[in-house]
Amino acid sequence: MIPRLKYFLAGPIARATLRTSSVLGLRLFAQAGTLLLVARMLGPHDFGAFAGVAAVAVMLGTLSTFGTHIVLLAEVSRDPQRRASVLPFALSTTLICGSLLFALYLLLATTLLGAAGIGMSVLVALGLAELILQPLLNLPGAEHQGHGRIATSQLLITLPLALRLLAAATVWLLHPVDPLRDYAFGYLGASALALVVATLSLRQPWPALRDWRLPRLAELRHAAGYAVLNLTATGPAELDKTLALKLLPLAAAGVYAAGARVIGALTLPVIAMMLAALPRLFREGQTDPARGTRLLRWVFAAALGYSLLLAAALWIAAPLFDLLFGPRYKGLGDIIRWLTLAVPGMALRITAGSALMALGKPWMRVWFELGGLLVLTAAALALAPRLAWSGLPLALACSEWSMALLGWLLVSASRRSRDSTPVA
């Protein structure tokens, strides 16, 4: 047991996790800095509206690639030469799906969320960034990750966040008449510039436009599970902001969104660990199931240990966030303390979801996360109107823990089924 522990703590996955964590440290800095600047610049009322609308764009944007970036990751992890067979239909699928979802996003934002008062120019800028440009950026990121260049992959994903921080700082310094509109344009520009850099970073260029093709039916069926799991995986991190926009006064929704963003950003080390382990989990699921099982045990233990320490630290440090965000965000420290109940469940949910994907069970992940979204919605509708500040945090905790427990049971069942299958 001790040699295995030493291998996990000092082996290639640990080293990759540390490298990726250092990159994600930049991501955390960019997210935290942008959150702080935008929240203080807009105030809780406008920030709540912005966060709710942006959450809709982010959730729909997870469907834009239709899962083809995960197909690319899996295929490149197994054989780098398979890149040439995936990219031609992945690019065309992303542009077609993204365009259709952009139209749906505008319809939803102007009807269901029209009371938020967000201008059309802001909606268009957010939609183009999250539904077209960011999904295209996922393709080079997945390719680098499949080659084992995890830190490079995360640098590309972090780049638009860093550029958004620059945009937020510029708007903060200039004090424009309409800071939300100007920040939205900076948000769009950050995604566009990051996409240019990402395509230039590839060792092989994207296929020429004449070589692009529509996906075959079998390819669509293969990617469909990954497409839906992208939505359900992102949903728990975004749906609560949209629910807050509908169930709480705008100012209260802004305070809740700020606290939820803080919690989400601090789970990045768990994401780093799973990103580092994912290519190996894909490989060993095919070649060495017993070793893959041992790896799964260690990543679950590491996720639980880190999340418990994080929850305790956040509970202690919660009053500091009232000072950081200013008097307009009064009560933020209390919100963060309630949200710490969700942190261990969130970490374990991320771990279970990635494990099921590596085990070739994307639909299992879809179902347990879809169940979690239903729990979140039902609990939010029941608790938010009655419990004020604590309602949505408790609803999120119920959702995250239900997904964590069900996900762990599904991983265990899948592992036992795979290990008991006789080798032909």
C-alpha positions as CSV (number, residue, x, y, z in Angstrom):
1,M,0.0,0.0,0.0
2,I,2.8,2.5,0.9
3,P,4.7,2.0,-2.4
4,R,1.4,2.6,-4.2
5,L,0.8,5.8,-2.2
6,K,4.3,7.0,-2.9
7,Y,3.7,6.3,-6.6
8,F,0.5,8.3,-6.6
9,L,2.0,11.2,-4.7
10,A,5.3,11.3,-6.6
11,G,4.5,9.6,-9.9
12,P,3.7,10.9,-13.3
13,I,0.1,11.8,-12.5
14,A,1.1,13.7,-9.4
15,R,3.8,15.6,-11.3
16,A,1.3,16.3,-14.1
17,T,-1.2,17.5,-11.5
18,L,1.3,19.9,-10.0
19,R,2.2,21.3,-13.4
20,T,-1.5,21.6,-14.3
21,S,-2.3,23.1,-10.9
22,S,0.3,25.8,-11.5
23,V,-1.4,26.6,-14.7
24,L,-4.8,26.4,-13.0
25,G,-3.4,28.7,-10.4
26,L,-3.2,31.3,-13.1
27,R,-6.7,30.4,-14.1
28,L,-7.8,30.9,-10.4
29,F,-6.1,34.3,-10.3
30,A,-7.7,35.4,-13.5
31,Q,-11.2,34.2,-12.4
32,A,-10.9,35.7,-9.0
33,G,-9.6,39.0,-10.3
34,T,-12.3,39.2,-13.0
35,L,-15.0,38.2,-10.5
36,L,-13.9,40.9,-8.0
37,L,-13.5,43.7,-10.6
38,V,-16.8,42.9,-12.4
39,A,-18.8,42.4,-9.2
40,R,-17.6,45.6,-7.7
41,M,-17.9,47.5,-11.0
42,L,-21.5,46.4,-11.7
43,G,-22.9,46.1,-8.2
44,P,-25.0,43.2,-7.0
45,H,-28.1,44.1,-9.0
46,D,-26.5,44.3,-12.5
47,F,-24.0,41.5,-11.6
48,G,-26.9,39.2,-10.7
49,A,-28.5,39.8,-14.1
50,F,-25.2,39.4,-15.9
51,A,-24.4,36.1,-14.1
52,G,-27.8,34.6,-14.8
53,V,-27.7,35.4,-18.5
54,A,-24.1,34.3,-18.9
55,A,-24.9,31.1,-17.2
56,V,-27.5,30.3,-19.9
57,A,-24.9,31.0,-22.6
58,V,-22.3,28.8,-20.9
59,M,-24.8,25.9,-20.4
60,L,-25.9,26.0,-24.1
61,G,-22.3,26.4,-25.2
62,T,-21.4,23.0,-23.8
63,L,-23.5,21.5,-26.6
64,S,-21.9,23.4,-29.4
65,T,-19.2,20.8,-30.2
66,F,-21.8,18.1,-29.8
67,G,-19.2,16.1,-27.8
68,T,-16.7,16.0,-30.7
69,H,-13.9,17.5,-28.6
70,I,-14.2,14.6,-26.2
71,V,-14.1,12.2,-29.1
72,L,-11.0,14.0,-30.3
73,L,-9.4,13.7,-26.8
74,A,-10.2,10.0,-26.6
75,E,-9.0,9.2,-30.1
76,V,-5.8,11.2,-29.8
77,S,-5.0,9.6,-26.4
78,R,-5.2,6.2,-28.0
79,D,-3.5,7.0,-31.3
80,P,-2.4,10.5,-32.4
81,Q,-2.9,9.5,-36.0
82,R,-6.7,9.4,-35.5
83,R,-6.7,13.2,-35.3
84,A,-7.1,13.4,-39.0
85,S,-10.3,11.4,-39.0
86,V,-12.0,13.4,-36.3
87,L,-11.2,17.1,-36.9
88,P,-12.9,17.4,-40.3
89,F,-16.3,16.6,-38.9
90,A,-15.6,18.1,-35.4
91,L,-15.0,21.6,-36.8
92,S,-18.1,21.6,-39.1
93,T,-20.3,20.2,-36.3
94,T,-19.2,22.9,-33.9
95,L,-20.0,25.7,-36.2
96,I,-23.4,24.3,-37.2
97,C,-24.5,23.4,-33.7
98,G,-23.1,26.6,-32.3
99,S,-25.0,28.7,-34.8
100,L,-28.3,27.0,-34.0
101,L,-27.8,27.2,-30.3
102,F,-26.9,30.9,-30.6
103,A,-30.4,31.5,-32.0
104,L,-32.0,29.5,-29.2
105,Y,-29.9,31.4,-26.6
106,L,-31.2,34.8,-27.9
107,L,-34.7,33.5,-27.8
108,L,-34.4,32.3,-24.2
109,A,-32.6,35.4,-23.0
110,T,-35.1,37.9,-24.5
111,T,-38.2,36.0,-23.3
112,L,-37.6,34.0,-20.1
113,L,-34.9,36.4,-18.8
114,G,-36.1,39.6,-20.3
115,A,-36.8,41.1,-16.9
116,A,-33.1,41.1,-16.2
117,G,-32.8,44.2,-18.4
118,I,-29.7,43.1,-20.3
119,G,-29.2,45.0,-23.7
120,M,-29.2,43.1,-27.0
121,S,-25.5,44.1,-27.7
122,V,-24.5,42.4,-24.5
123,L,-26.5,39.3,-25.2
124,V,-25.0,39.0,-28.7
125,A,-21.4,39.5,-27.5
126,L,-21.8,36.9,-24.7
127,G,-23.6,34.5,-27.1
128,L,-20.9,34.7,-29.8
129,A,-18.1,34.2,-27.2
130,E,-19.7,31.2,-25.4
131,L,-21.5,29.5,-28.3
132,I,-19.1,29.8,-31.2
133,L,-15.6,30.9,-30.2
134,Q,-15.2,29.1,-26.9
135,P,-16.4,25.7,-28.3
136,L,-13.9,26.0,-31.2
137,L,-11.2,26.7,-28.6
138,N,-12.1,23.4,-26.9
139,L,-10.8,21.5,-30.0
140,P,-7.1,22.5,-29.8
141,G,-7.3,22.2,-26.0
142,A,-8.6,18.6,-26.3
143,E,-5.9,17.8,-28.8
144,H,-3.1,19.0,-26.6
145,Q,-4.6,17.1,-23.6
146,G,-4.8,13.9,-25.7
147,H,-1.1,14.2,-26.4
148,G,-0.4,14.5,-22.7
149,R,0.3,18.2,-22.8
150,I,-2.1,18.9,-20.0
151,A,-0.5,22.2,-18.9
152,T,-0.5,23.5,-22.5
153,S,-4.1,22.6,-22.8
154,Q,-5.0,24.4,-19.6
155,L,-2.9,27.5,-20.7
156,L,-5.1,27.7,-23.8
157,I,-8.3,27.5,-21.7
158,T,-6.9,30.0,-19.2
159,L,-5.9,32.5,-21.9
160,P,-9.4,33.9,-22.5
161,L,-9.9,34.2,-18.8
162,A,-6.7,36.2,-18.5
163,L,-7.7,38.4,-21.3
164,R,-11.1,39.0,-19.7
165,L,-9.3,40.1,-16.6
166,L,-7.5,42.6,-18.7
167,A,-10.7,43.8,-20.3
168,A,-12.4,44.1,-16.8
169,A,-9.4,46.1,-15.5
170,T,-9.5,48.4,-18.5
171,V,-13.2,49.1,-18.1
172,W,-12.7,49.6,-14.3
173,L,-10.0,52.2,-15.0
174,L,-11.9,54.0,-17.7
175,H,-15.3,54.3,-15.9
176,P,-17.4,54.2,-19.0
177,V,-21.1,55.2,-19.1
178,D,-22.2,51.6,-19.8
179,P,-19.5,49.3,-18.1
180,L,-21.5,46.1,-18.8
181,R,-21.7,46.7,-22.5
182,D,-18.0,47.6,-22.8
183,Y,-17.0,44.6,-20.7
184,A,-19.2,42.3,-22.9
185,F,-17.3,43.5,-26.0
186,G,-14.0,42.8,-24.2
187,Y,-15.3,39.4,-23.3
188,L,-15.9,38.7,-26.9
189,G,-12.6,40.0,-28.0
190,A,-10.8,37.9,-25.4
191,S,-12.3,34.7,-26.8
192,A,-11.5,35.7,-30.4
193,L,-7.8,36.4,-29.6
194,A,-7.5,33.2,-27.6
195,L,-8.8,31.2,-30.5
196,V,-6.2,32.6,-32.8
197,V,-3.4,31.8,-30.4
198,A,-4.8,28.3,-29.8
199,T,-4.9,27.4,-33.5
200,L,-1.3,28.8,-34.0
201,S,-0.1,26.6,-31.1
202,L,-0.9,23.3,-32.8
203,R,1.9,21.4,-34.3
204,Q,-0.3,20.4,-37.2
205,P,-2.7,23.0,-38.6
206,W,-6.4,22.4,-38.8
207,P,-7.6,20.7,-42.0
208,A,-8.4,23.0,-44.9
209,L,-12.0,24.1,-45.3
210,R,-12.4,21.9,-48.4
211,D,-11.6,18.9,-46.3
212,W,-14.3,19.5,-43.7
213,R,-17.3,17.2,-43.8
214,L,-20.6,16.6,-42.0
215,P,-20.5,13.8,-39.4
216,R,-21.8,10.4,-40.2
217,L,-24.8,9.0,-38.3
218,A,-22.6,6.6,-36.4
219,E,-20.2,9.4,-35.4
220,L,-23.1,11.5,-34.2
221,R,-24.4,8.6,-32.1
222,H,-20.9,8.1,-30.6
223,A,-20.5,11.8,-29.7
224,A,-24.1,12.2,-28.5
225,G,-23.4,10.9,-25.0
226,Y,-20.4,13.2,-24.6
227,A,-22.5,16.1,-25.8
228,V,-25.2,15.6,-23.2
229,L,-22.8,14.9,-20.4
230,N,-21.0,18.2,-21.2
231,L,-24.4,19.9,-20.5
232,T,-25.2,18.0,-17.4
233,A,-21.6,18.4,-16.1
234,T,-21.8,22.2,-16.5
235,G,-25.4,22.5,-15.4
236,P,-24.8,22.2,-11.6
237,A,-22.2,25.0,-11.8
238,E,-24.4,27.3,-13.9
239,L,-28.1,26.5,-13.4
240,D,-28.1,27.8,-9.8
241,K,-27.2,31.3,-11.1
242,T,-30.1,31.3,-13.5
243,L,-32.4,30.0,-10.8
244,A,-31.2,32.7,-8.5
245,L,-32.1,35.3,-11.2
246,K,-35.7,33.9,-11.2
247,L,-36.2,33.1,-7.5
248,L,-34.4,36.0,-5.7
249,P,-34.4,39.8,-6.0
250,L,-31.7,40.8,-8.4
251,A,-29.4,42.2,-5.7
252,A,-29.6,39.0,-3.7
253,A,-29.0,37.0,-6.8
254,G,-25.8,39.0,-7.4
255,V,-24.6,38.3,-3.9
256,Y,-25.3,34.5,-4.3
257,A,-23.7,34.4,-7.7
258,A,-20.5,36.0,-6.3
259,G,-20.3,33.4,-3.5
260,A,-21.0,30.5,-5.9
261,R,-18.3,31.7,-8.3
262,V,-15.8,31.8,-5.4
263,I,-16.6,28.2,-4.4
264,G,-16.4,27.0,-8.0
265,A,-13.1,28.6,-8.7
266,L,-11.5,26.9,-5.6
267,T,-12.3,23.4,-6.8
268,L,-9.7,23.8,-9.6
269,P,-7.1,21.5,-8.1
270,V,-9.6,18.6,-8.3
271,I,-10.2,19.4,-11.9
272,A,-6.4,19.5,-12.4
273,M,-6.0,16.1,-11.0
274,M,-8.7,14.6,-13.2
275,L,-7.3,16.3,-16.3
276,A,-3.9,14.8,-15.5
277,A,-5.3,11.4,-14.9
278,L,-7.8,11.3,-17.7
279,P,-5.5,10.2,-20.6
280,R,-4.1,7.4,-18.4
281,L,-7.6,6.3,-17.3
282,F,-8.6,6.1,-21.0
283,R,-5.5,3.9,-21.8
284,E,-5.6,1.7,-18.8
285,G,-9.3,1.1,-19.1
286,Q,-8.3,-0.8,-22.2
287,T,-4.9,-2.3,-21.3
288,D,-4.7,-2.7,-17.5
289,P,-8.1,-2.6,-15.8
290,A,-6.6,-3.6,-12.4
291,R,-4.2,-0.7,-12.3
292,G,-6.9,1.6,-13.5
293,T,-9.0,0.5,-10.5
294,R,-6.2,1.3,-8.1
295,L,-5.8,4.7,-9.7
296,L,-9.5,5.4,-9.3
297,R,-9.4,4.7,-5.6
298,W,-6.5,7.2,-5.1
299,V,-8.1,10.0,-7.0
300,F,-11.4,9.6,-5.1
301,A,-9.4,9.7,-1.8
302,A,-7.4,12.7,-2.9
303,A,-10.6,14.6,-4.0
304,L,-12.3,14.0,-0.7
305,G,-9.3,15.0,1.4
306,Y,-8.7,18.2,-0.5
307,S,-12.4,19.2,-0.5
308,L,-12.7,18.8,3.3
309,L,-9.7,20.9,3.9
310,L,-11.0,23.5,1.5
311,A,-14.4,23.6,3.1
312,A,-12.8,24.1,6.5
313,A,-10.6,26.9,5.2
314,L,-13.5,28.7,3.5
315,W,-15.6,28.5,6.7
316,I,-12.8,30.3,8.6
317,A,-12.0,32.8,5.9
318,A,-15.6,33.7,4.9
319,P,-15.7,37.1,6.7
320,L,-12.8,38.3,4.5
321,F,-15.0,38.1,1.4
322,D,-17.3,40.8,2.8
323,L,-14.3,43.1,3.0
324,L,-13.0,42.1,-0.5
325,F,-16.4,42.7,-2.3
326,G,-17.4,45.8,-0.3
327,P,-20.5,46.9,1.6
328,R,-22.8,46.4,-1.3
329,Y,-22.3,42.7,-1.0
330,K,-23.3,42.5,2.6
331,G,-24.0,38.9,3.7
332,L,-21.5,37.3,1.2
333,G,-19.5,35.7,4.0
334,D,-22.7,34.0,5.3
335,I,-23.5,32.8,1.8
336,I,-20.0,31.3,1.4
337,R,-20.3,29.5,4.8
338,W,-23.6,27.9,3.6
339,L,-22.0,27.0,0.3
340,T,-19.1,25.1,2.0
341,L,-21.6,22.3,2.6
342,A,-21.6,21.7,-1.1
343,V,-17.8,21.7,-1.6
344,P,-17.0,18.0,-0.8
345,G,-20.0,16.8,-2.9
346,M,-18.9,19.0,-5.8
347,A,-15.3,17.6,-5.8
348,L,-16.5,14.0,-5.6
349,R,-19.1,14.7,-8.4
350,I,-16.4,16.0,-10.7
351,T,-14.2,13.0,-9.9
352,A,-17.1,10.5,-10.5
353,G,-18.1,12.1,-13.7
354,S,-14.6,12.0,-15.2
355,A,-14.2,8.4,-14.0
356,L,-17.3,7.3,-15.8
357,M,-16.3,9.0,-18.9
358,A,-12.9,7.3,-18.9
359,L,-14.7,3.9,-18.2
360,G,-16.6,4.4,-21.4
361,K,-19.9,5.1,-19.6
362,P,-20.9,8.6,-20.7
363,W,-24.6,7.9,-20.5
364,M,-24.3,6.8,-16.8
365,R,-22.7,10.2,-16.2
366,V,-25.5,11.9,-18.1
367,W,-28.2,10.2,-16.0
368,F,-26.7,10.8,-12.6
369,E,-26.0,14.5,-13.4
370,L,-29.4,15.0,-14.9
371,G,-30.8,13.6,-11.7
372,G,-28.7,16.2,-9.8
373,L,-30.1,19.0,-12.0
374,L,-33.6,17.9,-11.2
375,V,-32.8,17.8,-7.5
376,L,-31.3,21.3,-7.7
377,T,-34.3,22.7,-9.4
378,A,-36.8,21.0,-7.1
379,A,-34.9,21.9,-3.9
380,A,-34.3,25.5,-5.1
381,L,-38.1,26.0,-5.8
382,A,-38.9,24.6,-2.4
383,L,-36.2,26.2,-0.3
384,A,-35.3,29.6,-1.9
385,P,-38.6,31.3,-1.2
386,R,-38.7,30.1,2.4
387,L,-35.2,30.3,3.7
388,A,-33.8,33.4,2.0
389,W,-30.0,33.4,2.2
390,S,-29.6,29.7,3.0
391,G,-32.2,28.3,0.5
392,L,-30.1,28.2,-2.7
393,P,-26.9,27.0,-1.0
394,L,-28.8,24.2,0.7
395,A,-30.4,23.3,-2.7
396,L,-26.9,23.2,-4.3
397,A,-25.6,21.0,-1.5
398,C,-28.4,18.6,-1.9
399,S,-27.8,18.4,-5.6
400,E,-24.0,18.0,-5.4
401,W,-24.1,15.3,-2.7
402,S,-26.8,13.3,-4.5
403,M,-24.7,13.3,-7.6
404,A,-21.6,12.4,-5.7
405,L,-23.1,9.4,-4.0
406,L,-24.9,8.1,-7.1
407,G,-21.8,8.7,-9.2
408,W,-19.6,6.8,-6.8
409,L,-22.1,3.9,-6.8
410,L,-22.1,3.9,-10.6
411,V,-18.3,3.9,-10.8
412,S,-18.1,1.1,-8.4
413,A,-20.6,-1.0,-10.3
414,S,-19.0,-0.3,-13.6
415,R,-15.6,-1.2,-12.2
416,R,-16.8,-4.5,-10.8
417,S,-18.6,-5.3,-14.1
418,R,-15.4,-4.6,-16.1
419,D,-13.1,-6.5,-13.7
420,S,-15.3,-9.6,-13.7
421,T,-15.6,-9.7,-17.5
422,P,-13.3,-12.5,-18.8
423,V,-10.6,-11.6,-21.2
424,A,-11.2,-13.2,-24.6
